[in-house]
Amino acid sequence: MTSWLHSTIIATSIAACAAVGFASASIYSDGVADTAAKADRLPMVGDTKIDYRTVETRFDGMSVLTRLPVTAVN
């Protein structure tokens, strides 16, 4: 019984290591991480001539993003 339990633990550990390896390898394409650039990704609707800033307000389990004109932020 003990050898069966240890064999199961070792097999599970090997499977978990392989899953982590596949997951980490899947985020790379051509050796470069395929992630989004750090930029403001909210769509602009309305007047795009005004400079806007995004303000994040955090609550327990929730984050609210608000887009404000620069004059309102200062």
mmCIF file of the C-alpha atoms, coordinates in Angstrom:
data_MODEL
# 
_entry.id   MODEL 
# 
loop_
_atom_site.group_PDB 
_atom_site.id 
_atom_site.type_symbol 
_atom_site.label_atom_id 
_atom_site.label_alt_id 
_atom_site.label_comp_id 
_atom_site.label_asym_id 
_atom_site.label_entity_id 
_atom_site.label_seq_id 
_atom_site.pdbx_PDB_ins_code 
_atom_site.Cartn_x 
_atom_site.Cartn_y 
_atom_site.Cartn_z 
_atom_site.occupancy 
_atom_site.B_iso_or_equiv 
_atom_site.pdbx_formal_charge 
_atom_site.auth_seq_id 
_atom_site.auth_comp_id 
_atom_site.auth_asym_id 
_atom_site.auth_atom_id 
_atom_site.pdbx_PDB_model_num 
ATOM 1  C CA . MET A 1 1  ? 0.000   0.000  0.000   1.00 0.00 ? 1  MET A CA 1 
ATOM 2  C CA . THR A 1 2  ? 2.811   2.420  0.850   1.00 0.00 ? 2  THR A CA 1 
ATOM 3  C CA . SER A 1 3  ? 4.615   1.889  -2.458  1.00 0.00 ? 3  SER A CA 1 
ATOM 4  C CA . TRP A 1 4  ? 1.317   2.441  -4.339  1.00 0.00 ? 4  TRP A CA 1 
ATOM 5  C CA . LEU A 1 5  ? 0.756   5.746  -2.509  1.00 0.00 ? 5  LEU A CA 1 
ATOM 6  C CA . HIS A 1 6  ? 4.305   6.935  -3.166  1.00 0.00 ? 6  HIS A CA 1 
ATOM 7  C CA . SER A 1 7  ? 4.079   5.952  -6.830  1.00 0.00 ? 7  SER A CA 1 
ATOM 8  C CA . THR A 1 8  ? 0.858   7.953  -7.162  1.00 0.00 ? 8  THR A CA 1 
ATOM 9  C CA . ILE A 1 9  ? 2.451   11.006 -5.553  1.00 0.00 ? 9  ILE A CA 1 
ATOM 10 C CA . ILE A 1 10 ? 5.500   10.797 -7.837  1.00 0.00 ? 10 ILE A CA 1 
ATOM 11 C CA . ALA A 1 11 ? 3.339   10.356 -10.964 1.00 0.00 ? 11 ALA A CA 1 
ATOM 12 C CA . THR A 1 12 ? 1.189   13.330 -9.987  1.00 0.00 ? 12 THR A CA 1 
ATOM 13 C CA . SER A 1 13 ? 4.276   15.468 -9.380  1.00 0.00 ? 13 SER A CA 1 
ATOM 14 C CA . ILE A 1 14 ? 5.733   14.565 -12.779 1.00 0.00 ? 14 ILE A CA 1 
ATOM 15 C CA . ALA A 1 15 ? 2.420   15.342 -14.504 1.00 0.00 ? 15 ALA A CA 1 
ATOM 16 C CA . ALA A 1 16 ? 2.199   18.696 -12.701 1.00 0.00 ? 16 ALA A CA 1 
ATOM 17 C CA . CYS A 1 17 ? 5.767   19.602 -13.700 1.00 0.00 ? 17 CYS A CA 1 
ATOM 18 C CA . ALA A 1 18 ? 5.034   18.722 -17.314 1.00 0.00 ? 18 ALA A CA 1 
ATOM 19 C CA . ALA A 1 19 ? 1.837   20.826 -17.269 1.00 0.00 ? 19 ALA A CA 1 
ATOM 20 C CA . VAL A 1 20 ? 3.703   23.842 -15.888 1.00 0.00 ? 20 VAL A CA 1 
ATOM 21 C CA . GLY A 1 21 ? 6.408   23.384 -18.514 1.00 0.00 ? 21 GLY A CA 1 
ATOM 22 C CA . PHE A 1 22 ? 3.882   23.263 -21.358 1.00 0.00 ? 22 PHE A CA 1 
ATOM 23 C CA . ALA A 1 23 ? 2.024   26.281 -19.997 1.00 0.00 ? 23 ALA A CA 1 
ATOM 24 C CA . SER A 1 24 ? 5.160   28.392 -19.662 1.00 0.00 ? 24 SER A CA 1 
ATOM 25 C CA . ALA A 1 25 ? 6.394   27.360 -23.104 1.00 0.00 ? 25 ALA A CA 1 
ATOM 26 C CA . SER A 1 26 ? 3.058   28.241 -24.716 1.00 0.00 ? 26 SER A CA 1 
ATOM 27 C CA . ILE A 1 27 ? 3.371   31.961 -23.927 1.00 0.00 ? 27 ILE A CA 1 
ATOM 28 C CA . TYR A 1 28 ? 6.500   32.275 -26.053 1.00 0.00 ? 28 TYR A CA 1 
ATOM 29 C CA . SER A 1 29 ? 6.554   32.629 -29.812 1.00 0.00 ? 29 SER A CA 1 
ATOM 30 C CA . ASP A 1 30 ? 9.902   32.969 -31.571 1.00 0.00 ? 30 ASP A CA 1 
ATOM 31 C CA . GLY A 1 31 ? 11.614  33.333 -28.219 1.00 0.00 ? 31 GLY A CA 1 
ATOM 32 C CA . VAL A 1 32 ? 9.784   36.561 -27.356 1.00 0.00 ? 32 VAL A CA 1 
ATOM 33 C CA . ALA A 1 33 ? 6.965   36.770 -24.839 1.00 0.00 ? 33 ALA A CA 1 
ATOM 34 C CA . ASP A 1 34 ? 3.694   37.440 -26.672 1.00 0.00 ? 34 ASP A CA 1 
ATOM 35 C CA . THR A 1 35 ? 2.113   39.817 -24.178 1.00 0.00 ? 35 THR A CA 1 
ATOM 36 C CA . ALA A 1 36 ? 0.308   43.105 -24.597 1.00 0.00 ? 36 ALA A CA 1 
ATOM 37 C CA . ALA A 1 37 ? 2.256   46.322 -24.426 1.00 0.00 ? 37 ALA A CA 1 
ATOM 38 C CA . LYS A 1 38 ? 1.788   48.386 -21.303 1.00 0.00 ? 38 LYS A CA 1 
ATOM 39 C CA . ALA A 1 39 ? -0.593  51.011 -22.599 1.00 0.00 ? 39 ALA A CA 1 
ATOM 40 C CA . ASP A 1 40 ? -4.092  52.321 -22.162 1.00 0.00 ? 40 ASP A CA 1 
ATOM 41 C CA . ARG A 1 41 ? -6.325  49.802 -23.982 1.00 0.00 ? 41 ARG A CA 1 
ATOM 42 C CA . LEU A 1 42 ? -9.754  51.320 -23.272 1.00 0.00 ? 42 LEU A CA 1 
ATOM 43 C CA . PRO A 1 43 ? -11.531 52.280 -26.535 1.00 0.00 ? 43 PRO A CA 1 
ATOM 44 C CA . MET A 1 44 ? -11.912 55.988 -27.245 1.00 0.00 ? 44 MET A CA 1 
ATOM 45 C CA . VAL A 1 45 ? -15.443 57.173 -27.978 1.00 0.00 ? 45 VAL A CA 1 
ATOM 46 C CA . GLY A 1 46 ? -16.063 60.849 -28.583 1.00 0.00 ? 46 GLY A CA 1 
ATOM 47 C CA . ASP A 1 47 ? -13.580 63.689 -28.872 1.00 0.00 ? 47 ASP A CA 1 
ATOM 48 C CA . THR A 1 48 ? -10.086 62.248 -29.280 1.00 0.00 ? 48 THR A CA 1 
ATOM 49 C CA . LYS A 1 49 ? -8.415  65.697 -29.335 1.00 0.00 ? 49 LYS A CA 1 
ATOM 50 C CA . ILE A 1 50 ? -8.619  65.961 -25.537 1.00 0.00 ? 50 ILE A CA 1 
ATOM 51 C CA . ASP A 1 51 ? -5.895  64.213 -23.547 1.00 0.00 ? 51 ASP A CA 1 
ATOM 52 C CA . TYR A 1 52 ? -7.403  61.657 -21.150 1.00 0.00 ? 52 TYR A CA 1 
ATOM 53 C CA . ARG A 1 53 ? -6.032  59.711 -18.205 1.00 0.00 ? 53 ARG A CA 1 
ATOM 54 C CA . THR A 1 54 ? -7.428  56.505 -16.777 1.00 0.00 ? 54 THR A CA 1 
ATOM 55 C CA . VAL A 1 55 ? -8.022  56.439 -13.019 1.00 0.00 ? 55 VAL A CA 1 
ATOM 56 C CA . GLU A 1 56 ? -8.428  53.133 -11.208 1.00 0.00 ? 56 GLU A CA 1 
ATOM 57 C CA . THR A 1 57 ? -10.571 52.886 -8.088  1.00 0.00 ? 57 THR A CA 1 
ATOM 58 C CA . ARG A 1 58 ? -10.254 49.643 -6.134  1.00 0.00 ? 58 ARG A CA 1 
ATOM 59 C CA . PHE A 1 59 ? -12.834 48.027 -3.892  1.00 0.00 ? 59 PHE A CA 1 
ATOM 60 C CA . ASP A 1 60 ? -12.935 44.579 -2.288  1.00 0.00 ? 60 ASP A CA 1 
ATOM 61 C CA . GLY A 1 61 ? -12.941 42.152 -5.238  1.00 0.00 ? 61 GLY A CA 1 
ATOM 62 C CA . MET A 1 62 ? -13.630 44.881 -7.824  1.00 0.00 ? 62 MET A CA 1 
ATOM 63 C CA . SER A 1 63 ? -11.681 47.485 -9.762  1.00 0.00 ? 63 SER A CA 1 
ATOM 64 C CA . VAL A 1 64 ? -13.387 50.394 -11.580 1.00 0.00 ? 64 VAL A CA 1 
ATOM 65 C CA . LEU A 1 65 ? -11.634 52.252 -14.396 1.00 0.00 ? 65 LEU A CA 1 
ATOM 66 C CA . THR A 1 66 ? -12.742 55.826 -15.133 1.00 0.00 ? 66 THR A CA 1 
ATOM 67 C CA . ARG A 1 67 ? -11.471 57.949 -18.023 1.00 0.00 ? 67 ARG A CA 1 
ATOM 68 C CA . LEU A 1 68 ? -11.094 61.621 -17.104 1.00 0.00 ? 68 LEU A CA 1 
ATOM 69 C CA . PRO A 1 69 ? -9.841  64.613 -19.095 1.00 0.00 ? 69 PRO A CA 1 
ATOM 70 C CA . VAL A 1 70 ? -6.399  65.777 -17.989 1.00 0.00 ? 70 VAL A CA 1 
ATOM 71 C CA . THR A 1 71 ? -7.843  69.077 -16.724 1.00 0.00 ? 71 THR A CA 1 
ATOM 72 C CA . ALA A 1 72 ? -10.113 67.160 -14.330 1.00 0.00 ? 72 ALA A CA 1 
ATOM 73 C CA . VAL A 1 73 ? -7.207  65.081 -13.016 1.00 0.00 ? 73 VAL A CA 1 
ATOM 74 C CA . ASN A 1 74 ? -4.997  68.112 -12.230 1.00 0.00 ? 74 ASN A CA 1 
# 
